[in-house]
Amino acid sequence: MTKKYEPINAKVTHFLHGADYNPDQWLKYPEVLEEDIRLMKLAGCNVMSVGIFAWSTLEPEEGKFNFGWLDKVIEKLYKNGIYTILATPSGARPAWMSQKYPEVLRVGPNRVRNLHGKRHNHCYTSPVYREKVNIINTKLAERYSNHPGVIAWHVSNEYGGECHCELCQESFRNWLKEKYKTLENLNDAWWTAFWSHTYTDWSQIESPAPHGENLLHGLNLDWKRFVTHQTVDFFKHEIEPLKKINPSLPVTTNFMGIYEGLDYWKFVDYVDVISWDNYPIWHSNDDYDLACGVSMVHDLNRSLKNGKPFMLMESTPSTTNWHEVSKLKKPGMHLLSSIQAVAHGSDTVQYFQWRKSRGSSEKFHGAVVDHCGYENTRVFNDVKIVGETLKRLDEIIGTTVDPEVAIIFDWENRWAMKDAQGPRNIGIHYEETVKENYKPFWKNGVPVDVINMDCDFSKYKLLIAPMLYMVKQGVGEKIKEFVKNGGTFVATYWSGIVNETDLCFLGGFPGPLREVLGIWSEEIDALYDGESRLVSFDNQNELGLKGEYEAKELCDLIHLEGARSLATYKEDFYKGRPALTVNDFSKGKAYYIASRNEEQFNDMFYGKLIEELGLKKVVDTELPYGITAQMRTDGENDYIFVMNFTQEEKVVELDEKKYIDLLEGETSDRKLTVPGYGVKILKRTKS
């Protein structure tokens, strides 16, 4: 059965290819717009995000608006076949506003109000700021939301940060009252009797501060939740006038990968399409390993909307100017990294920015058009190649990825774990651990969803929960139900430790997961950097795995309570203790990995699970090092992306299915040659 999502906007049935465009910076150079149009068409661009930081140009004085320049830009783009994603300008307010209404500026954790400057330097709670945003957004919506050239709203830009002003303090207290109802409930949830921190009046509660309370973990956790809540509330306020005037025009706001400050799952009910900004540090070490982490974040952004295609809103066609080293992309890498996003579910490839700024903070940030101003550059040609490639892929628009595997990456779990004060304050490495458990599937070309603990698990064959330190109410029961119905579950060390308010479970770890895993965790040993312990697969273990492997950082000391040992520690006072277990639970199985192990261990273990569970590989073959394969499907046709993240040419032995090379328009040979930093895009009929 065919399954395709609608395009981002029905007007455009092609991949969107374009960039952030800032014509407001070039109003004194009218010839630039004319030249930009020519270059955009030459590069195969069909969309521009316009007006992202244009508030001071749109409203140079309070209540005095200047839309004439924007009228001309949108109309000129449209007449030349280029659509506009129109931004709201709230990411940076004009100086007149900061001067007249200083209360719109943020207050830091130190309780000092910021001066005017930078961006995202505004209070999401401020009634004045909300009023001013409503006015400018309403005027933009009234003027442009029914323009045939405007296809979506780009709301603000990279939301982030927090404000500690009195307005935010009071909103935080009100949020807590709504959540806990009584101070007694709050004190119990936060365990405030410790250090005599019990609150006797709501007014005593303040946000975490470096010179005040910052060691009450329940407070810290709820403050982070509140910051997300308040940001989402501001986002809802921003889109209200946009949706009121034209509810059919989609809205997005650009996320920042796995940015720690906001829980992106809380936005999903209010954004029509997910978009994110991708800036990997290519060529810094191992591009293959780095690409794995990038793929994981692409998968996360696709999973946020349950498989709906997302937007690559920002990437650089060249360098950044804010990495420690501004490294150029090697030949081939721009096309490869752009198509990597498409392979994992993006229906756009967009850049920051179209034309380099002449001055200020990002004058040396990569752009399609360099300061020289013409097309005879390597970077421009790379962008042109991406445009030409995307034009051949129309049939892939709206297709999705259909994984049998899900891995949990959860913001609230991360917040709580990093604040826990133990067992390794020099680095708990949650993000890296999730990636290490994701990587064996990526190496084998097995698609994966990246979800949080609140998602539905039932559609997957395999569910992996690395370091699920926090198990919120009901999640343990969901996992039991998943395994009971035949699913396979994998948990790791440092799981099932606390509940949703960061209180330790009583009665033994891993708390709500203890029964399904069939183990009891008595202690956990933290190792110094450079220390390791040997782990060895047991003789004649039921998975048939062999070998000894190094464990580092964390070694969980567990007892069997129905589970069976598959591997044991070979050193230290816990020599002989289980290091990998399996437990039969009704129709399913639950595995527990007790230590953080080297990559070869994960490859062996998960490789065996792929085999045992019959998980579908994108291509039924062994992929050489440096190669990964990803697939999008419409239910009738599969679209295969074979990507080489090394500089060396690689040969992939395809399986016996018939493949068509979408870019070459011919039947692919069984031996597929992929050049260094190259990509092949194949099509096959779904079996």
For each residue, the residues with C-beta under 8 A, 3 or more apart:
1: 635 636
2: 634 635 636
3: 399 400 633 634 635
4: 397 398 399 400 634 635
5: 308 309 398 399 400
6: 10 398
7: 10 12 13 347 397 398
8: 12 16 151 152 250 273 309 311 347 348
9: 12 83 151 152 249 250
10: 6 7 13
11: 83 148 151
12: 7 8 9 16 46 47 83 151
13: 7 10 394 397
14: 46 390 391 394 397
15: 342 347 348 349 390 391 393 394 396 397
16: 8 12 46 47 83 311 347 348 349 350
17: 43 44 45 46 47 348 349 350 386 387 390
18: 21 40 45 46 47 48 49 82 85 348 350 351 354
19: 45 48 49 350 351 352 353 354 367 368
20: 48 49 52 314 350 351 352 353 354
21: 18 36 48 49 50 73 353 354 355
22: 25 26 50 52 53 54 353 354 355 357
23: 26 27 32 33 36 50 69 73
24: 27 51 53 54 57 58 69
25: 22 357 358
26: 22 23 29 32 33 355
27: 23 24 30 57 69
28:
29: 26 32
30: 27 33 34
31: 34 35
32: 23 26 29 35 36 355
33: 23 26 30 36 37 72 73 76
34: 30 31 37 38
35: 31 32 38 39 373
36: 21 23 32 33 39 40 354 355 369
37: 33 34 40 41 76 77 80 82
38: 34 35 41 42
39: 35 36 42 43 368 369 374 375 380
40: 18 36 37 43 45 48 77 80 82 354
41: 37 38 44 45 80 81 82
42: 38 39 375 384
43: 17 39 40 368 375 380 383 384 387
44: 17 41 383 384 386 387 388 390 391
45: 17 18 19 40 41 48 82 368 383 387
46: 12 14 16 17 18 81 82 83
47: 12 16 17 18 82 83 84 85 151 348 350
48: 18 19 20 21 40 45 77 82 83 84 85 354
49: 18 19 20 21 52 84 85 86 87 154 313 350
50: 21 22 23 54 70 73 74 77 84 85 86 87
51: 24 54 58 70 86 87 88 89 140
52: 20 22 49 87 89 91 154 157
53: 22 24 89 91 92 119 157
54: 22 24 50 51 57 58 70 87 89
55: 58 59 89 90 92 93 94 136
56: 59 60 94 95
57: 24 27 54 60 66 69
58: 24 51 54 55 65 66 67 70 89 136 140
59: 55 56 62 63 64 65 66 94 136
60: 56 57 64 66 94 96
61: 64 96
62: 59 96 97 100
63: 59
64: 59 60 61
65: 58 59 139
66: 57 58 59 60 69
67: 58 70 71 139 143
68: 71 72
69: 23 24 27 57 66 72 73
70: 50 51 54 58 67 73 74 144
71: 67 68 74 75 143
72: 33 68 69 75 76
73: 21 23 33 50 69 70 76 77 84
74: 50 70 71 77 78 84 86 144 147 149 150
75: 71 72 78 79 149
76: 33 37 72 73 79 80
77: 37 40 48 50 73 74 80 82 83 84 149
78: 74 75 81 82 83 84 147 148 149
79: 75 76
80: 37 40 41 76 77
81: 41 46 78
82: 18 37 40 41 45 46 47 48 77 78 149
83: 9 11 12 16 46 47 48 77 78 149 150 151
84: 47 48 49 50 73 74 77 78 144 147 149 150 151
85: 18 47 48 49 50 150 151 152 153 154
86: 49 50 51 74 140 144 150 152 153 154
87: 49 50 51 52 54 153 154 155 156 157
88: 51 133 136 137 140 153 154 155 156 238 242
89: 51 52 53 54 55 58 92 136
90: 55 93 122 133 136 137 155 156 238
91: 52 53 119 120 156 157 158
92: 53 55 89 118 119 120 121
93: 55 90 97 98 104 121 122 129 132
94: 55 56 59 60 97 98
95: 56 98 99 116
96: 60 61 62 99 100
97: 62 93 94 100 101 104 129 132
98: 93 94 95 101 102 104 105 115 116
99: 95 96 102 116
100: 62 96 97
101: 97 98 104 126 128 129 132
102: 98 99 105 113
103: 123 126 128 165 167
104: 93 97 98 101 122 123 126 128 129 132
105: 98 102 113 114 115 116 121 122 123
106: 113 114 121 122 123 161 162 163 164 165
107: 111 112 113 114 123 163 164 165 168
108: 111 112 113 114 164
109: 162 164 207 208 209 210
110: 209 210 211
111: 107 108 164 209
112: 107 108
113: 102 105 106 107 108 165
114: 105 106 107 108 117 121
115: 98 105
116: 95 98 99 105 121
117: 114 121
118: 92 121
119: 53 91 92 157
120: 91 92 158 159 160 161
121: 92 93 105 106 114 116 117 118 161
122: 90 93 104 105 106 126 129 163
123: 103 104 105 106 107 126 129 163 165 167 168
124: 129 163 168 230 231 233 234
125: 163 165 167 168 171 230
126: 101 103 104 122 123 129 130 165 167
127: 130 131 167
128: 101 103 104 131 132
129: 93 97 101 104 122 123 124 126 132 133
130: 126 127 133 134 234 237
131: 127 128 134 135
132: 93 97 101 104 128 129 135 136
133: 88 90 129 130 136 137 237 238
134: 130 131 137 138 237 240 241
135: 131 132 138 139
136: 55 58 59 88 89 90 132 133 139 140
137: 88 90 133 134 140 141 238 241 242
138: 134 135 141 142 241 245
139: 65 67 135 136 142 143
140: 51 58 86 88 136 137 143 144 145 242
141: 137 138 144 145 241 242 244 245 246
142: 138 139 145 245
143: 67 71 139 140 147
144: 70 74 84 86 140 141 147 150
145: 140 141 142 150 153 242 245 246 249
146: 150 245 246
147: 74 78 84 143 144 150
148: 11 78
149: 74 75 77 78 82 83 84
150: 74 83 84 85 86 144 145 146 147 249
151: 8 9 11 12 47 83 84 85 249 250
152: 8 9 85 86 249 250 251 252 272 273
153: 85 86 87 88 145 239 242 249 250 251 252
154: 49 52 85 86 87 88 157 252 253 254 275 313
155: 87 88 90 235 238 239 242 251 252 253
156: 87 88 90 91 159 235 238 253
157: 52 53 87 91 119 154 253 254
158: 91 120 254 255 256 277
159: 120 156 231 234 235 253 262
160: 120 256 259 261 262
161: 106 120 121 261
162: 106 109 168 227 261
163: 106 107 122 123 124 125 167 168
164: 106 107 108 109 111 168 169 207 209
165: 103 106 107 113 123 125 126 168 169
166: 169 170
167: 103 123 125 126 127 163 170 171
168: 107 123 124 125 162 163 164 165 171 172 207 230
169: 164 165 166 172 173 206 207
170: 166 167 173 174
171: 125 167 168 174 175 226 230
172: 168 169 175 176 205 207 223 226
173: 169 170 176 177 202 203 205
174: 170 171 177 178
175: 171 172 178 179 226 229 230
176: 172 173 179 180 186 202 205 222 226
177: 173 174 180 181 202
178: 174 175 181
179: 175 176 222
180: 176 177 183 185 186 189
181: 177 178 185
182: 185 186
183: 180 186 187 199 200 201 202
184: 187 188
185: 180 181 182 188 189
186: 176 180 182 183 189 190 192 199
187: 183 184 190 192 193 198 199
188: 184 185 191
189: 180 185 186 218 501 503
190: 186 187 197 216 217 218 219 222 501
191: 188 194 218 503
192: 186 187 197 198 199 216 218
193: 187 196 197 198
194: 191 197
195: 215
196: 193
197: 190 192 193 194 213 216
198: 187 192 193
199: 183 186 187 192 202 204 205
200: 183 204
201: 183 204
202: 173 176 177 183 199 205
203: 173
204: 199 200 201
205: 172 173 176 199 202 219
206: 169 209 212 213
207: 109 164 168 169 172 223
208: 109 212 213 214 216 219 220 223
209: 109 110 111 164 206 212 213 214
210: 109 110 214
211: 110
212: 206 208 209
213: 197 206 208 209 216 219
214: 208 209 210 220
215: 195 421
216: 190 192 197 208 213 219 220
217: 190 220 221 416 419 420 421 502
218: 189 190 191 192 221 222 501 502 503
219: 190 205 208 213 216 222 223
220: 208 214 216 217 223 224 415 419
221: 217 218 224 225 412 415 416 419 501 502
222: 176 179 190 218 219 225 226 501
223: 172 207 208 219 220 226 227
224: 220 221 227 228 261 263 412 415
225: 221 222 228 229 263 412
226: 171 172 175 176 222 223 229 230
227: 162 223 224 230 231 261 262
228: 224 225 231 232 262 263 266 411
229: 175 225 226 232 233 266
230: 124 125 168 171 175 226 227 233 234
231: 124 159 227 228 234 235 262
232: 228 229 235 236 266 267 270
233: 124 229 230 236 237
234: 124 130 159 230 231 237 238
235: 155 156 159 231 232 238 239 253 267 270
236: 232 233 239 240 270
237: 130 133 134 233 234 240
238: 88 90 133 137 155 156 234 235 242
239: 153 155 235 236 242 243 251 270
240: 134 236 237 243 244
241: 134 137 138 141 244 245
242: 88 137 140 141 145 153 155 238 239 245 246 249 251
243: 239 240 246 247 251
244: 141 240 241 247
245: 138 141 142 145 146 241 242
246: 141 145 146 242 243 249
247: 243 244
248:
249: 9 145 150 151 152 153 242 246
250: 8 9 151 152 153 272 273
251: 152 153 155 239 242 243 270 271 272
252: 152 153 154 155 271 272 273 274 275 311 313
253: 154 155 156 157 159 235 267 271 275
254: 154 157 158 275 276 277 313 314
255: 158 259 264 267 274 275 276 277 301
256: 158 160 259 276 277
257: 276 277 278 297
258: 297 300 409 431
259: 160 255 256 262 264
260: 411 414 415
261: 160 161 162 224 227
262: 159 160 227 228 231 259 266 267 411
263: 224 225 228 266 411 412
264: 255 259 267 268 304 411
265: 268 304 411 452 454
266: 228 229 232 262 263
267: 232 235 253 255 262 264 270 271 304
268: 264 265 271 274 304 305
269:
270: 232 235 236 239 251 267
271: 251 252 253 267 268 274
272: 152 250 251 252
273: 8 152 250 252 305 308 309 310 311
274: 252 255 268 271 301 302 304 305 308 310 311
275: 154 252 253 254 255 301 310 311 312 313 348
276: 254 255 256 257 297 301 310 311 312 313 314
277: 158 254 255 256 257 313 314 315 352
278: 257 294 297 298 312 314 315 337 341
279: 314 315 316 320 323
280: 290 291 293 294 337
281: 284 290 323 325 327
282: 287 290 327 329 330 333 337
283: 287 327 329 330 333
284: 281 290 325 327
285: 289 290
286: 289 290
287: 282 283 290 291 333 645 646 677
288: 291 292 625 626 645 646
289: 285 286 292 293 439
290: 280 281 282 284 285 286 287 293 294 645
291: 280 287 288 294 295 337 340 628 643 645
292: 288 289 295 296 435 438 439 442 443 628
293: 280 289 290 296 297 435
294: 278 280 290 291 297 298 337 340
295: 291 292 298 299 340 344 442 628 630
296: 292 293 299 300 409 434 435 438 442 448 450
297: 257 258 276 278 293 294 300 301 450
298: 278 294 295 301 302 310 340 341 343 344 345 346
299: 295 296 302 303 344 345 401 447 448 449 450
300: 258 296 297 303 304 409 450
301: 255 274 275 276 297 298 304 310 345
302: 274 298 299 305 307 308 309 310 344 345 400 401 449
303: 299 300 306 307 406 449 450 451 455
304: 264 265 267 268 274 300 301 310
305: 268 273 274 302 308 310
306: 303
307: 302 303 345 400 401 402 449
308: 5 273 274 302 305 400
309: 5 8 273 302 345 346 347 397 398 399 400
310: 273 274 275 276 298 301 302 304 305 345 346 347
311: 8 16 252 273 274 275 276 346 347 348 350
312: 275 276 278 315 338 341 346 348 349 350
313: 49 154 252 254 275 276 277 348 350
314: 20 254 276 277 278 279 350 351 352
315: 277 278 279 312 337 338 341 349 350 351 352
316: 279 319 320 351 352 365 366 367
317: 329 334 351 366 367 368 379 382 383
318: 328 329 334 366 367 379
319: 316 323 326 327 328 329 364 365 366
320: 279 316 323 326 365 366
321: 326 361 362 363 364 365 366
322: 365
323: 279 281 319 320 326 327
324:
325: 281 284
326: 319 320 321 323 364
327: 281 282 283 284 319 323
328: 318 319
329: 282 283 317 318 319 333 334 337 382
330: 282 283 333 647 677
331: 378 677
332: 335 336 675 676 677 678
333: 282 283 287 329 330 336 337 677
334: 317 318 329 337 338 379 382 383 385 386
335: 332 338 339 382 385 386 389 679
336: 332 333 339 340 643 644 645 677 678 679
337: 278 280 282 291 294 315 329 333 334 340 341
338: 312 315 334 335 341 342 349 386
339: 335 336 342 343 386 389 641 643 679 681
340: 291 294 295 298 336 337 343 344 630 641 643 679
341: 278 298 312 315 337 338 344 346 349
342: 15 338 339 345 346 347 349 390 393 396 641
343: 298 339 340 630 631 632 641 643
344: 295 298 299 302 340 341 401 630
345: 298 299 301 302 307 309 310 342 400 401 632
346: 298 309 310 311 312 341 342 349
347: 7 8 15 16 309 310 311 342 397 398
348: 8 15 16 17 18 47 275 311 312 313
349: 15 16 17 312 315 338 341 342 346 386 390
350: 16 17 18 19 20 47 49 311 312 313 314 315
351: 18 19 20 314 315 316 317 354 366 367 368 383
352: 19 20 277 314 315 316 365 367
353: 19 20 21 22 356 357 362 365 367 368
354: 18 19 20 21 22 36 40 48 351 367 368 369
355: 21 22 26 32 36 367 368 369 373
356: 353 362 363 364 365 366 367 369 370 371
357: 22 25 353 360 362 363 365
358: 25 363 371
359: 363
360: 357 363
361: 321
362: 321 353 356 357 365
363: 321 356 357 358 359 360
364: 319 321 326 356
365: 316 319 320 321 322 352 353 356 357 362
366: 316 317 318 319 320 321 351 356 379
367: 19 316 317 318 351 352 353 354 355 356 370
368: 19 39 43 45 317 351 353 354 355 379 380 383
369: 36 39 354 355 356 373 374 375 380
370: 356 367 373 377 379 380
371: 356 358
372: 377
373: 35 355 369 370
374: 39 369 377
375: 39 42 43 369 380 381 384
376: 380
377: 370 372 374 380 381
378: 331 381 382
379: 317 318 334 366 368 370 382 383
380: 39 43 368 369 370 375 376 377 383 384
381: 375 377 378 384 385
382: 317 329 334 335 378 379 385 386
383: 43 44 45 317 334 351 368 379 380 386 387
384: 42 43 44 375 380 381 387 388
385: 334 335 381 382 388 389
386: 17 44 334 335 338 339 349 382 383 389 390
387: 17 43 44 45 383 384 390 391
388: 44 384 385 391 392
389: 335 339 385 386 392 393 663
390: 14 15 17 44 342 349 386 387 393
391: 14 15 44 387 388 394
392: 388 389 662 663
393: 15 342 389 390 396 397 662 681
394: 13 14 15 391 397
395: 637 639
396: 15 342 393 399 632 639
397: 4 7 13 14 15 309 347 393 394
398: 4 5 6 7 309 347 634
399: 3 4 5 309 396 632 633 634 639
400: 3 4 5 302 307 308 309 345 632 633
401: 299 302 307 344 345 447 449 630 631 632 633
402: 307 447 633
403: 406 446 447 448 449 460
404: 446 447 460 461 462 613 615 616
405: 441 446 447 448 449 460 461 462 463 464 615
406: 303 403 448 449 450 451 455 457 460 462 463 464
407: 434 437 438 448 449 450 451 463 464 465 466
408: 413 434 451 452 453 463 464 465 466 468
409: 258 296 300 414 431 434 450 451 452
410: 413 414 452 453 468 470
411: 228 260 262 263 264 265 414 415 452
412: 221 224 225 263 415 416 470 472 500
413: 408 410 416 417 430 453 467 468 469 470
414: 260 409 410 411 417 418 430 431
415: 220 221 224 260 411 412 418 419
416: 217 221 412 413 419 420 469 470 498 502
417: 413 414 420 428 430 467 469 470 494
418: 414 415 428 430
419: 217 220 221 415 416 502
420: 217 416 417 428 469 497 498 502
421: 215 217 425
422: 425 526
423: 494 524 526 554
424: 427 428 526 553 554
425: 421 422
426: 529
427: 424 529 553
428: 417 418 420 424 467 494
429: 432 433 553 596
430: 413 414 417 418 433 434 466 467
431: 258 409 414 434 435
432: 429 435 436
433: 429 430 436 437 466 467 492 596
434: 296 407 408 409 430 431 437 438 450 466 467
435: 292 293 296 431 432 438 439
436: 432 433 439 466 596 599 602
437: 407 433 434 440 464 466 490 492 602 606
438: 292 296 407 434 435 441 442 448 450
439: 289 292 435 436 442 443 599 602
440: 437 443 444 602 603 605 606 607 610
441: 405 438 444 446 447 448 606 610 615
442: 292 295 296 438 439 445 446 448 628
443: 292 439 440 603 623 628
444: 440 441 607 610 617 623
445: 442 617 618 619 623 628 629 630 631
446: 403 404 405 441 442 610 615 616 617 618
447: 299 401 402 403 404 405 441 618 630 631
448: 296 299 403 405 406 407 438 441 442
449: 299 302 303 307 401 403 405 406 407 460
450: 296 297 299 300 303 406 407 409 434 438
451: 303 406 407 408 409 455
452: 265 408 409 410 411 455
453: 408 410 413 465 468 470 471 472 475
454: 265 472 475
455: 303 406 451 452
456: 459
457: 406 460 463 478 479 482 487
458: 482 485 487
459: 456
460: 403 404 405 406 449 457 463 482 487
461: 404 405 487 488 613 615
462: 404 405 406 487 488 489 490 609 613 615
463: 405 406 407 408 457 460 479 482 487 488 489 490
464: 405 406 407 408 437 489 490
465: 407 408 453 468 479 489 490 491 492 495
466: 407 408 430 433 434 436 437 491 492
467: 413 417 428 430 433 434 492 493 494 495
468: 408 410 413 453 465 471 491 492 495 496 513
469: 413 416 417 420 494 495 496 497 498
470: 410 412 413 416 417 453 497 498 499 500 502
471: 453 468 475 476 495 496 498 499 505 510 511 512 513
472: 412 453 454 475 499 500
473: 499 500
474: 477 478
475: 453 454 471 472 478 479 512
476: 471 479 480 496 511 512 513 516
477: 474 480 481 512
478: 457 474 475 481 482
479: 457 463 465 475 476 482 483 489 512 513 516
480: 476 477 483 484 515 516 585
481: 477 478 484 485
482: 457 458 460 463 478 479 485 487 489 588
483: 479 480 486 487 488 489 516 585 586 587 588 589 590
484: 480 481 585 586 587 588
485: 458 481 482 586 587 588
486: 483 586 587 588
487: 457 458 460 461 462 463 482 483 588
488: 461 462 463 483 588 589 590 591 609 613
489: 462 463 464 465 479 482 483 516 517 588 589 590 591
490: 437 462 463 464 465 590 591 592 593 609
491: 465 466 468 495 496 510 513 517 590 591 592 593
492: 433 437 465 466 467 468 495 592 593 594 596
493: 467 521 524 554 555 556 593 594 595 596
494: 417 423 428 467 469 497 524 554 556
495: 465 467 468 469 471 491 492 510 513
496: 468 469 471 476 491 505 509 510 511 512 513 514 521
497: 420 469 470 494 504 505 509 510 511
498: 416 420 469 470 471 501 502 503 504 505 511
499: 470 471 472 473 502 503 505 511
500: 412 470 472 473
501: 189 190 218 221 222 498
502: 217 218 221 416 419 420 470 498 499
503: 189 191 218 498 499
504: 497 498
505: 471 496 497 498 499 508 509 510 511 512
506:
507: 511
508: 505 511 514 520 521
509: 496 497 505 514 520 521
510: 471 491 495 496 497 505 513 514 517 519 521
511: 471 476 496 497 498 499 505 507 508 514
512: 471 475 476 477 479 496 505
513: 468 471 476 479 491 495 496 510 516 517
514: 496 508 509 510 511 517 519 520 561
515: 480 518 585
516: 476 479 480 483 489 513 583 585 590
517: 489 491 510 513 514 563 581 583 590 592
518: 515 560 561 562 563 581 583 585 590
519: 510 514 558 559 560 561 563 578 581 583 592
520: 508 509 514 558 559 561
521: 493 496 508 509 510 524 556 557 558 594
522: 557 558 559
523: 556 557
524: 423 493 494 521 554 555 556 557
525: 554 555 556 557 572 574
526: 422 423 424 553 554
527: 531 532 533 551 552 553 554 555
528: 531
529: 426 427
530:
531: 527 528 552
532: 527 550 551 552
533: 527 550 551 552 555 569 570 571 572 595
534: 548 549 550 551 569 570 571
535: 548 549 550 551 567 568 569 570 579 580 595 597 601
536: 547 548 549 567 568 570
537: 541 543 545 546 547 548 566 567 580 604
538: 541 565 566 567 568
539:
540:
541: 537 538 544 545 565 566 567
542: 564 566 582
543: 537 566 582 605 608 612
544: 541 608
545: 537 541 566 567 604 605 608
546: 537
547: 536 537 600 604
548: 534 535 536 537 570
549: 534 535 536 597 598 600 601 604
550: 532 533 534 535 597 598
551: 527 532 533 534 535 555 569 579 595 596 597 598
552: 527 531 532 533 595 596 597 598
553: 424 427 429 526 527 596
554: 423 424 493 494 524 525 526 527 595 596
555: 493 524 525 527 533 551 569 572 574 579 594 595
556: 493 494 521 523 524 525 594 595
557: 521 522 523 524 525 574 577 594
558: 519 520 521 522 577 578 581 592 594
559: 519 520 522
560: 518 519 563 564 565 578 581
561: 514 518 519 520
562: 518 583
563: 517 518 519 560 578 581 582 583 590 592
564: 542 560 581 582 583
565: 538 541 560 568 578 579 580 581
566: 537 538 541 542 543 545 578 580 581 582 591
567: 535 536 537 538 541 545 578 579 580
568: 535 536 538 565 575 576 577 578 579
569: 533 534 535 551 555 572 574 575 576 577 579 595
570: 533 534 535 536 548 575
571: 533 534 575
572: 525 533 555 569 575
573:
574: 525 555 557 569 577
575: 568 569 570 571 572
576: 568 569
577: 557 558 568 569 574
578: 519 558 560 563 565 566 567 568 581 594
579: 535 551 555 565 567 568 569 593 594 595
580: 535 537 565 566 567 591 592 593 594 605
581: 517 518 519 558 560 563 564 565 566 578 591 592 594
582: 542 543 563 564 566 589 590 591 592
583: 516 517 518 519 562 563 564 589 590 591 592
584: 588 589
585: 480 483 484 515 516 518 588 589 590
586: 483 484 485 486
587: 483 484 485 486
588: 482 483 484 485 486 487 488 489 584 585
589: 483 488 489 582 583 584 585
590: 483 488 489 490 491 516 517 518 563 582 583 585
591: 488 489 490 491 566 580 581 582 583 609
592: 490 491 492 517 519 558 563 580 581 582 583
593: 490 491 492 493 579 580 597 605
594: 492 493 521 555 556 557 558 578 579 580 581
595: 493 533 535 551 552 554 555 556 569 579
596: 429 433 436 492 493 551 552 553 554
597: 535 549 550 551 552 593 601 602
598: 549 550 551 552 601 602
599: 436 439 602 603
600: 547 549 603 604
601: 535 549 597 598 604 605
602: 436 437 439 440 597 598 599 605 606
603: 440 443 599 600 606 607
604: 537 545 547 549 600 601 607 608
605: 440 543 545 580 593 601 602 608 609
606: 437 440 441 602 603 609 610
607: 440 444 603 604 610 611
608: 543 544 545 604 605 611 612
609: 462 488 490 591 605 606 612 613 615
610: 440 441 444 446 606 607 613 615 617
611: 607 608 614
612: 543 608 609
613: 404 461 462 488 609 610
614: 611
615: 404 405 441 446 461 462 609 610
616: 404 446
617: 444 445 446 610 620 621 629
618: 445 446 447 629 630 631 640
619: 445 623 629 640 642 652 654 655
620: 617 655
621: 617 652 653 654 655
622: 653
623: 443 444 445 619 627 628 629 652
624: 627 650 651 652
625: 288 646
626: 288 644 645 646 648 650
627: 623 624 642 643 644 645 650 652 674
628: 291 292 295 442 443 445 623 642 643 645
629: 445 617 618 619 623 640 641 642 643 652
630: 295 340 343 344 401 445 447 618 640 641 643
631: 343 401 445 447 618 638 639 640 641
632: 343 345 396 399 400 401 638 639 641
633: 3 399 400 401 402 637 638 639 686
634: 2 3 4 398 399 637
635: 1 2 3 4 686
636: 1 2 685 686
637: 395 633 634 683 684 685 686
638: 631 632 633 683 684 685 686
639: 395 396 399 631 632 633 662 681 682 683
640: 618 619 629 630 631 659 680 681 682 683 684
641: 339 340 342 343 629 630 631 632 679 680 681 682
642: 619 627 628 629 652 672 674 679 680 681 682
643: 291 336 339 340 343 627 628 629 630 674 678 679
644: 336 626 627 649 650 674 675 676 677 678 679
645: 287 288 290 291 336 626 627 628 677
646: 287 288 625 626 650 676 677
647: 330 676 677
648: 626 676
649: 644 673 674 675 676 678
650: 624 626 627 644 646 673 674
651: 624 671 672 673 674
652: 619 621 623 624 627 629 642 671 672 674
653: 621 622 670 671 672
654: 619 621 657 659 668 669 670 671 672
655: 619 620 621
656: 670
657: 654 684 687
658: 667 684 685
659: 640 654 667 668 672 682 683 684
660: 665 666 667 668 682 683 684
661: 664 665 666 667 668 680 681 682
662: 392 393 639 665 681 682 683
663: 389 392 680 681
664: 661
665: 660 661 662
666: 660 661
667: 658 659 660 661
668: 654 659 660 661 672 680 682
669: 654 672
670: 653 654 656
671: 651 652 653 654
672: 642 651 652 653 654 659 668 669 680 682
673: 649 650 651
674: 627 642 643 644 649 650 651 652 678 679 680
675: 332 644 649 678
676: 332 644 646 647 648 649
677: 287 330 331 332 333 336 644 645 646 647
678: 332 336 643 644 649 674 675
679: 335 336 339 340 641 642 643 644 674
680: 640 641 642 661 663 668 672 674
681: 339 393 639 640 641 642 661 662 663
682: 639 640 641 642 659 660 661 662 668 672
683: 637 638 639 640 659 660 662
684: 637 638 640 657 658 659 660
685: 636 637 638 658
686: 633 635 636 637 638
687: 657
